[in-house]
Amino acid sequence: MKGVWTEFKAFALGGNMLDLALGFIIGTAFAALVDSLASDVIMQLVAAIAGQPDFSGLIWNLNGSQIRYGAFLTVLVNFLLLGAVLFGLVKLLKRAGMGNFRAQGSHECPYCKEFVPIDALKCKWCTADIEPGQAEDEDVKLIADRQRTAD
């Protein structure tokens, strides 16, 4: 039994589990912050313009059933705001040089057909210049210089 407890402690207190737990807690707090931004600020601006605090009062009656499309629109606006805030935060952190926001995934080299990272400018197998599937901001100048040289 002691071996199982020791193994469980190593699992629960290991780096990946703590990282996941901290990420979940911060994510939950951040979601509450963005939800407050959406409901307490943005939707109040909608209320000032449209005369309603949110869209939940929009209902469509069909055969005695209420289809609450307004509640869906409110949740959709909150979701889009969360996405916009996260996008802005990642762009800000990337510009500040904080975090590791490298593109994930791979694509096939058009010359040797080996798989290379999605943001690769040169194939590591055949060393051919390739178009990246997703260019980083700092790579745009290199791509433009390469195209100018080819012309």
C-alpha positions as CSV (number, residue, x, y, z in Angstrom):
1,M,0.0,0.0,0.0
2,K,2.9,2.3,0.8
3,G,4.2,1.9,-2.8
4,V,0.9,2.9,-4.3
5,W,0.8,6.0,-2.0
6,T,4.3,7.0,-3.1
7,E,3.5,6.5,-6.7
8,F,0.3,8.5,-6.4
9,K,2.2,11.4,-4.7
10,A,4.7,11.4,-7.5
11,F,1.9,11.5,-10.0
12,A,-0.2,14.2,-8.2
13,L,2.8,16.4,-7.4
14,G,4.6,15.9,-10.7
15,G,5.2,18.9,-12.9
16,N,2.6,18.1,-15.5
17,M,-0.2,17.6,-13.0
18,L,0.6,20.9,-11.2
19,D,0.9,22.8,-14.5
20,L,-2.5,21.5,-15.5
21,A,-4.1,22.4,-12.2
22,L,-2.6,25.9,-12.2
23,G,-3.6,26.4,-15.9
24,F,-7.2,25.3,-15.0
25,I,-7.4,27.6,-12.0
26,I,-6.0,30.6,-14.0
27,G,-8.3,29.7,-16.9
28,T,-11.4,29.6,-14.7
29,A,-10.5,33.0,-13.1
30,F,-9.7,34.5,-16.6
31,A,-13.1,33.2,-17.9
32,A,-14.9,34.9,-15.0
33,L,-13.0,38.1,-15.8
34,V,-13.9,38.0,-19.5
35,D,-17.5,37.0,-18.6
36,S,-17.7,40.1,-16.4
37,L,-16.3,42.2,-19.2
38,A,-18.9,40.8,-21.6
39,S,-21.9,41.0,-19.3
40,D,-21.1,44.1,-17.2
41,V,-19.5,46.3,-19.8
42,I,-20.1,45.2,-23.4
43,M,-23.7,44.0,-22.9
44,Q,-24.5,47.2,-21.0
45,L,-23.3,49.1,-24.0
46,V,-25.8,47.0,-26.0
47,A,-28.4,47.8,-23.4
48,A,-27.8,51.5,-23.9
49,I,-28.1,51.2,-27.6
50,A,-30.8,48.5,-28.0
51,G,-32.7,49.2,-24.7
52,Q,-32.2,45.7,-23.4
53,P,-29.4,44.5,-21.0
54,D,-28.9,41.3,-23.1
55,F,-30.6,39.3,-25.8
56,S,-32.2,36.7,-23.6
57,G,-35.6,38.3,-24.0
58,L,-35.6,37.4,-27.7
59,I,-37.9,34.3,-28.0
60,W,-39.5,32.7,-30.9
61,N,-42.7,30.7,-30.3
62,L,-43.2,27.5,-32.4
63,N,-46.1,25.1,-31.8
64,G,-46.4,26.2,-28.1
65,S,-42.6,25.8,-27.5
66,Q,-40.3,28.7,-26.8
67,I,-37.1,28.8,-28.8
68,R,-34.8,31.1,-26.8
69,Y,-32.4,32.2,-29.6
70,G,-31.7,35.4,-27.6
71,A,-30.0,33.4,-24.9
72,F,-27.9,31.7,-27.5
73,L,-26.9,35.1,-29.0
74,T,-25.8,36.3,-25.6
75,V,-23.6,33.3,-25.1
76,L,-22.3,33.6,-28.6
77,V,-21.3,37.3,-28.0
78,N,-19.6,36.2,-24.7
79,F,-17.7,33.5,-26.6
80,L,-16.6,35.8,-29.3
81,L,-15.4,38.3,-26.7
82,L,-13.4,35.6,-24.9
83,G,-11.8,34.6,-28.2
84,A,-10.9,38.2,-29.1
85,V,-9.5,38.9,-25.6
86,L,-7.4,35.7,-25.7
87,F,-6.2,36.5,-29.2
88,G,-5.2,40.0,-28.1
89,L,-3.5,38.7,-25.0
90,V,-1.4,36.1,-27.0
91,K,-0.4,38.8,-29.5
92,L,0.6,41.1,-26.6
93,L,2.6,38.4,-24.8
94,K,4.2,37.4,-28.1
95,R,5.2,41.0,-28.9
96,A,6.7,41.3,-25.4
97,G,8.7,38.2,-26.0
98,M,7.0,36.2,-23.2
99,G,5.8,32.6,-23.6
100,N,6.4,30.0,-26.2
101,F,3.8,30.5,-28.9
102,R,5.3,28.5,-31.7
103,A,3.0,27.1,-34.4
104,Q,2.2,23.4,-33.9
105,G,1.8,20.8,-36.6
106,S,3.6,19.8,-39.7
107,H,3.1,19.8,-43.5
108,E,4.7,18.0,-46.4
109,C,7.7,19.3,-48.2
110,P,6.7,19.8,-51.9
111,Y,10.1,18.5,-53.1
112,C,11.0,15.5,-51.0
113,K,7.6,14.7,-49.5
114,E,9.0,14.5,-45.9
115,F,7.1,16.2,-43.1
116,V,8.5,19.5,-41.7
117,P,7.2,21.9,-39.0
118,I,4.3,24.1,-40.3
119,D,6.4,27.3,-39.8
120,A,9.6,25.9,-41.5
121,L,11.2,28.1,-44.1
122,K,13.7,25.4,-45.2
123,C,13.2,21.6,-45.4
124,K,15.4,19.9,-42.9
125,W,15.6,16.8,-45.2
126,C,16.4,18.2,-48.7
127,T,17.3,21.8,-47.6
128,A,14.9,23.3,-50.2
129,D,13.3,26.7,-49.6
130,I,9.6,26.1,-48.8
131,E,6.6,28.3,-48.2
132,P,5.6,28.0,-44.5
133,G,2.1,26.9,-43.8
134,Q,2.0,29.6,-41.1
135,A,4.5,32.4,-41.1
136,E,5.7,34.1,-38.0
137,D,5.9,37.9,-37.9
138,E,9.7,37.8,-38.0
139,D,9.7,35.5,-41.0
140,V,7.7,37.7,-43.3
141,K,10.7,39.8,-44.1
142,L,12.8,36.7,-44.9
143,I,10.1,35.4,-47.2
144,A,9.8,38.7,-49.0
145,D,13.6,38.9,-49.5
146,R,13.6,35.3,-50.8
147,Q,10.8,36.1,-53.3
148,R,12.6,39.3,-54.4
149,T,15.8,37.4,-55.0
150,A,14.0,34.7,-57.0
151,D,12.4,37.4,-59.3
